[in-house]
Amino acid sequence: MNTTTITTPPRKRRKWRKATWALIVWSALTVVWIIAGTAGESSTAHNDCRRETDVHLCEQAHHVGAGVGIAAIIVLGFMGFVVLALVWIMSRPKEARP
């Protein structure tokens, strides 16, 4: 009796490139920065405006300033993402041709 076992070679798992990791880390840091900015804004508005005469106006101004800051973080995060995405596209390995 002839028993032959056919084994398939293990698939080569492609490693992620450094530029891919840079994109993931940059995106994660941007999201953490936005969450931290949002969380920090809500807790300080009430404490900073307690001594003001017009508390409502002070809180509204504080919220507008925080919104502008968070928008700046989003724009900075997007610009960094675009730069890293261009690096990722440009450093793509060439496919082997048969």
C-alpha positions as CSV (number, residue, x, y, z in Angstrom):
1,M,0.0,0.0,0.0
2,N,1.4,3.3,-1.1
3,T,0.3,6.2,1.2
4,T,1.5,9.6,0.1
5,T,0.7,12.6,2.0
6,I,0.3,15.8,0.1
7,T,1.2,18.8,2.1
8,T,0.7,22.3,0.9
9,P,3.4,24.8,1.6
10,P,2.5,27.3,4.3
11,R,1.3,30.6,3.0
12,K,3.7,33.4,3.3
13,R,2.2,36.1,5.5
14,R,3.0,39.5,4.3
15,K,4.4,41.8,7.0
16,W,3.1,45.3,7.3
17,R,5.4,48.0,6.2
18,K,6.7,50.7,8.5
19,A,4.7,53.3,6.7
20,T,1.5,51.3,7.5
21,W,2.4,51.3,11.2
22,A,3.2,55.0,11.0
23,L,-0.3,55.7,9.6
24,I,-2.0,53.5,12.3
25,V,0.0,55.2,15.1
26,W,-0.6,58.7,13.8
27,S,-4.4,58.0,13.4
28,A,-4.6,56.5,16.9
29,L,-2.7,59.5,18.5
30,T,-4.9,61.9,16.7
31,V,-8.1,60.2,17.9
32,V,-6.7,60.1,21.5
33,W,-5.8,63.8,21.3
34,I,-9.3,64.7,20.1
35,I,-10.9,62.6,22.9
36,A,-8.6,64.2,25.5
37,G,-9.3,67.7,24.2
38,T,-13.1,67.1,24.3
39,A,-13.0,65.5,27.8
40,G,-10.8,68.3,29.1
41,E,-13.0,71.0,27.7
42,S,-16.2,69.8,29.4
43,S,-14.7,69.7,32.9
44,T,-12.9,73.1,32.9
45,A,-15.7,75.3,31.5
46,H,-17.7,75.3,34.6
47,N,-14.8,75.8,37.0
48,D,-13.2,78.7,35.0
49,C,-16.5,80.6,34.7
50,R,-17.6,80.4,38.3
51,R,-16.3,83.8,39.3
52,E,-17.7,85.6,36.2
53,T,-20.7,87.9,36.2
54,D,-22.3,86.4,33.1
55,V,-21.6,82.7,33.6
56,H,-23.6,81.6,30.5
57,L,-21.7,83.9,28.2
58,C,-18.4,82.8,29.7
59,E,-19.2,79.1,29.2
60,Q,-20.3,79.7,25.7
61,A,-17.1,81.5,24.9
62,H,-15.2,78.6,26.5
63,H,-17.0,76.1,24.3
64,V,-16.4,78.1,21.2
65,G,-12.7,78.2,22.0
66,A,-12.6,74.5,22.7
67,G,-14.4,73.9,19.4
68,V,-11.8,75.9,17.5
69,G,-9.0,74.0,19.2
70,I,-10.5,70.6,18.4
71,A,-11.1,71.7,14.8
72,A,-7.4,72.6,14.7
73,I,-6.4,69.2,16.0
74,I,-8.6,67.5,13.3
75,V,-7.0,69.6,10.5
76,L,-3.5,68.9,11.8
77,G,-4.3,65.2,12.1
78,F,-5.7,65.1,8.5
79,M,-2.6,67.0,7.2
80,G,-0.3,64.5,8.9
81,F,-2.4,61.6,7.6
82,V,-2.1,62.9,4.0
83,V,1.7,63.3,4.3
84,L,2.0,59.8,5.7
85,A,-0.4,58.3,3.1
86,L,1.8,59.8,0.3
87,V,4.9,58.3,1.9
88,W,3.0,55.0,2.1
89,I,2.0,55.1,-1.5
90,M,5.4,56.2,-2.7
91,S,7.3,53.5,-0.7
92,R,5.1,50.6,-2.0
93,P,7.2,47.6,-3.0
94,K,7.1,46.8,-6.7
95,E,5.3,43.6,-7.6
96,A,7.4,40.7,-9.0
97,R,6.6,40.2,-12.6
98,P,6.5,36.7,-14.0
